[in-house]
Amino acid sequence: MKAMVSNRLGSVATLQEQTMSIPEIGPDDLLLRVEATALNPLDFQMITGQHDRAYAFPLILGRDVAGKVVGKGSQVKLFSLGDEVVAYQPERQLGTFAEYAVVPANQALVRPRQVSAIQAATLPTSGETAYEAIVDVLRLHNNQTILIQGGAGGVGSFAIQIAHMLGAHVITTVPRRDEKFGIVLGADQAIDYQVVDFRQVIQPVDAILDTVGDKVLIDSMNYVRQGGHLVSIEAAPDLLVAEGGSFAGEFFQLQANVGVLGQLLTLVAKRQVKPLIEKVIPFTAPAIRAALKVVGSGHERGKRVISVWNPQLEK
């Protein structure tokens, strides 16, 4: 199979196309013919050596995948060959920037026909992070106000829609080019952070979801109302200390949950949530290297998805 591989860390320039053996499957695994895989900040952090985990080489990036089942382990009962599925590969494993990938069967779901492979590939990391942070951690409900810091990104764009769906009043910070687009996604107020300091235009809110970190997170802590809740997907846990116990603050790390993935697939199938796909990337090393740079810049709008294989082209 063809795979996008790095044999050393340092920069996106280390990503190269390489021919490798199709991976072997274990008794509880599925072998997928990869249709689409999404890029995430983790991929940039890994290839540039910014992540604290050690991985063996050659390293194939990627953890979110949509594809067709072409092989299955002896213990797998719930899937059949030919099923179109979406899956989440464990961080310790990775490996979806390839024509074939092995995923645990218990982290996969059959993809509804109303959801394309490109759409489905955006859901396991960014979609689940937004859903779990908004619904399970912040427990947001109607009549509450939430500030979503970084509403144009992969997680933020899902979070705006989910918070809006729950009936909350949604405020978000976005760059100048996306101010109007934030409203389209479902925000009641979109603040152009390149022109306006959010601290000058809002009052303390019930909940804050931070997808930016650093100074933005520190500034946000003063704008959670008494008894409110702040969650960050970018901060170190020791930064989230609520002074005097005025609010609950915590660092969020995604735990793969196929139940949540199923909820997202249903929402997308019903068009209640729409993945914001900024660009579909061809399966070539130069295109993926360029996309990784954008993802790593912290200024990505929505999601970038790699189209690995289109079954329609083979019919």
CORFEN-V6991 format. One line per field, one symbol per residue. phi: phi as a letter, one per 30 degrees, with the letter a starting at -180 (. if undefined). A space follows every 50 residues. Layout:
BEGIN
phi = ???
END
This chain:
BEGIN
phi = .cbcbccackaddddbdbdbddddccdcccccddcabcdbeedddddcid cdccbdcdccdjbcbbacdcabddcdccbbejdcbbbbdeedchjcdadb bcbdddcbbdddddcddddddddecdddedddddddcdhdbdiccbccdi dddededddeddddddiddccbcbdedceddededkddbccdddcbdedd bbcecdbbccccihddddddedccdeidbbbbcccdeddccddiidacba ccbdcebdddedddedddddidbbedcdaccddbdddddddddddddibd cibcbdcdbcdddcd
END
